[in-house]
Amino acid sequence: SPTGSLAARIADLFMSEIVRRCDVGIDLHTGSDHRTNLPHIRADLDDPETRKLAEAFGAPLMLHSKTRDGSLRGAATDRGATVLLYEGGEALRFDDESLSTGVVGIRQVLTELDMIDADSTDPRPVPVESRHSSWIRARRSGIALLDVELGEVVQRGQLLGLIHDSVGKRLSRVTATRVGIVIGRVQQPL
């Protein structure tokens, strides 16, 4: 709203002066506090133009994700823009892999749009596609010692980590409930 709170006025200005003028957008995100994400693109992969740009970005993973009401991606898409959401790394941290993947990905999208010349003639990596994501949560509280890394392929029943109490007694095991790829993990052990 142009007459609302400071945040509402800034959002209105951003939407009217920037988003309204865009055909394509890339919304950049890190994981939230104490979580880290494998570099990946979230996008509506059923839309051919969006899929083409998601593939051009070249992140290790493309996750099909419809837009959410109230999100920047949703608002921009409603105005006719094609929008990718890039997630990688952890909040308040510089992660070289996530930063590099993001910079290269943005340049590859700009190349795909004929806005810049290609940096390289090397073939682009083909991202893995996923149509679903979910968290696997421990059933008990305690200190989590995780045994999996971002990007690791896990099998159903595979040990993901152990939960201990403060003196080292094992309280429970956390196992994969399905086959999948680890795209996010909690960094805070408590």
N, C-alpha and C positions, 0 to 999 in steps of 0.2 A: 504494500500500500504506500502511495506517495505521501500519505499523511499519518502513517502509523509510527511505531517505535523506530528507533534508530536502525535496528536490524531489518525491520520491514521496509524502511525507506531505501536502505542499501540494496536489499533484494530486488525491489522494484526498479531501481536504477540499473542494476546488473541485467535484469531481464529485458528492460526496454532499450538500453544502449548497447548491449553486447549480444545476448542470446537471440533477440529478435532479428539481428543482422547476420546470424550464422546459418550455414547450411550443414556444417559438421562440427561436432564438439567431442573433446576427450576430457572426461571428468577424472581427475587424478586423486587417488585415495591411498592411505596406508591402512594397516590393520588398526583397530582401536587400542586403547591403553592395554598394555600387557598381553597383546596378541600380535602374532606375526603372520603374514600371508605370503604364500607362493605368488610370484608375479602372475597375474591372470587378467583377462578381459571378461567383464560381465556385459552381456548385450542380448538383444532380441535376435537370436540366430535364425529365426524363421523369416526375418526380413532380409531379402537378398542383398540389398545395398549395405546394410549393417554387417551382415556376415562377411561380405567381401572386404570391408575395412577391418573387421576383427581378425580375419585371416592375414591381411597385410600387416597388421600390427606385429604379429609374430610372437606374442607371449607364449610361454610353455603350455598354457591352458586357456580355452575359451569356455565360459560357463553360460549356458542359456539362462537368461533372466528377463522376464517381462518387466516393464517399467512399473514403478510404485507411485501411487498418488502422493503428491507433496514433495517428490524428489526433484532435483535439478534435471536429471535425465528425463523424467516424466514430463516436466514442464516444457523442456526444450523440444522433446519429441512431439508434444501436443501442438507446438508452433511450427512443425514441419522439418525440424533438424534431425539428422542422423547422429546418434550419440553413443560413444563407447565409454564404459566405466572401467578404468584401470585400477587394480588394487595390487599392492606389493609392499612388502616390508612391514615395519612396526612404527607406530606413532612415536615421535620425538627421537628417532634414531635415523642416521644415515646408513643405508644398506646398499653397498656398491652394486650388488647384483640387481636389486630392484630398481635403482636409479638408472643403471645402464640399460636394462630391459625397457624401461619407460622412455628414455631418450631415443634409443634405436627404434622402438615401436612408433613413436610420434613421427620420426623422420620417414619411416616406411609408409605411414598413412599419408603424409604430405606428398611422398613420391607417387603413391597410388592415385592421388588426386591431381597429379601433374602440377603441383605447386613448387616442387624442387626436383633437381636431378637426383638419380639414385646414387647412394654412397658406394655401392658395391654391386658387382654382378653375381655375387655368390647367391645360390638359391636360398630362399627364405625357409626357415624351419616350419614344418606343418604342426600347428598346435593340436594338442589333444582336446577333444570336445566332450563336455559333460552336460547333461540335461538336468542334473539334480545335485544338490548339496545339502548336507546336514551336519550338525555337531554330534560327536559322541561324547557323552558326559560321564564323569565318575559318579558312582552311586553313593559314595561315602566321601566325607570331607577329610582332609589331612594334607600331607605334603606329597605332591605329585612328582614322580620321577619318570619322565617320558622316554620311551625307547624308539621313537620314530622321528624322522626328519621331514621337512617340507619337500614335496615332490615324490616322496616314497610311495610305491604301490604296496597296498596292504591287502591281505586275504582275510576272509571272514574267519573269526576266531583267533586271529593273530594278536599277540600281546602288544599293546600300545604303550603301556606304562603300569607302574605300581603306585599304590597309595600307602604311605606310612604314617605312623603317628610321630610325635616330636622326639621320641627316644629310639626310633628305628624299627618298631614292630610293624610288620606288614599287615595292613588292614584289608586291602582288596586289590584285585587286578582289574585293569581296564583293557578290554579286548574289542577288536573291530567287529561290528555287527553286520558288515557287508564288505564286498570287494570294493576298493576305491583308491583314490590318490589323496594324500594328505595335502590340503591346500591352506590350512590354517592351524595354528596351535597356540595354546596359552603359554606365555612366558613366565608368569608369576607362579611359583610352585605351590602356594597356599590356596 
